[in-house]
Amino acid sequence: MNWLTNFVRPKIQRLVRPREVPENLWDKCPQCGHMIFHRDLAKTLSVCPHCDHHMRLEVKARLASLFDGGQYQRIELPKSVVDPLKFRDSKRYVDRLRDSQAKTSEQDAIVVAHGKIGGTNTVIAAFNFAFMGGSMGMAVGDGIVAAAELAILQDAALILIPASGGARMQEGILSLMQMARTTVAVDKVKEKGLPYIVLLTDPTTGGVSASFAMLGDIHISEPGAVIGFAGARVIETTIREKLPDGFQRAEYLLEHGMVDMVVHRHKLPETLATLLGLLRHRGPAGQVLSLPVDIPDSFETDTGD
């Protein structure tokens, strides 16, 4: 062995050996098909720079983009019963939960955080679609109830951001019961006179859209989001008719009065700040000044006499 073998050869091999490139450095836009470098996509908040298509945004990035300065505090959610029905299909439900928890580093499909938006105290409950399609089970219901109670406690606005395929089938009737629980929870927020805003993202379907997602004081949607109850193919099969173009898309719902506004993702922080300012600070924007009015000490009224 000499210095050529021990020193020179390894250096030459490192130079000529093909480098391993991670597979997750590029993302393909599902709308236009362009490949986007992951850092560029992060800068645009997962909005395609070529066609402006709004891809699904990771829940932590969404919270950071909405709260002032990206500063917020998460709350610890109550522990829910795991696998109450001992459900099993092709895989045990507890195994599916473990896989999603390992994949997302979250306990379930809901994240609750509080902070300020436009200087207004706000509580946000956001769905994590990466966790079993954002399906709503008992844990999600507990999270929304906790968010509503926190909003009341802090005298804060409540914003719900659904991204879900609907109720979680592995929990059966217990998942459907969350529709009623969450409806009661947001009604309590409204009874206190606190704003309740729903930011609809892609997709919002099933039992989620049939409950709290359609009860907001104001409904905002991201462009192109799919919003509905049953899928379009299921509806076409049932009614045996061709659905109109863009059916169940945010723009279609806006035209038909189901959504109040469709807002680009980059403009959501300022839009929410403006809405919360109007809803929480109903007084005049500036100081009210009393203008002097000259009234004569006496005046004559022509009575015609």
Secondary structure, DSSP 8 states (H G I E B T S, - for coil): --HIIIIIHHHHHHHHS-----GGGEEE-TTT--EEEHHHHHHTTSB-TTT--B----HHHHHHHHSGGG-EEE-------S-TT--BSSSBHHHHHHHHHHHHSSSSSEEEEEEEETTEEEEEEEE-TTTGGG-B-HHHHHHHHHHHHHHHHHT-EEEEE--B-SB-GGGHHHHHHHHHHHHHHHHHHHHTT--EEEEE-S-B-HHHHTTGGG--SEEEE-TT-BB-SS-HHHHHHHHTS---TTTTBHHHHHHTTS-SEE--GGGHHHHHHHHHHHHH--S-SS----------S--------
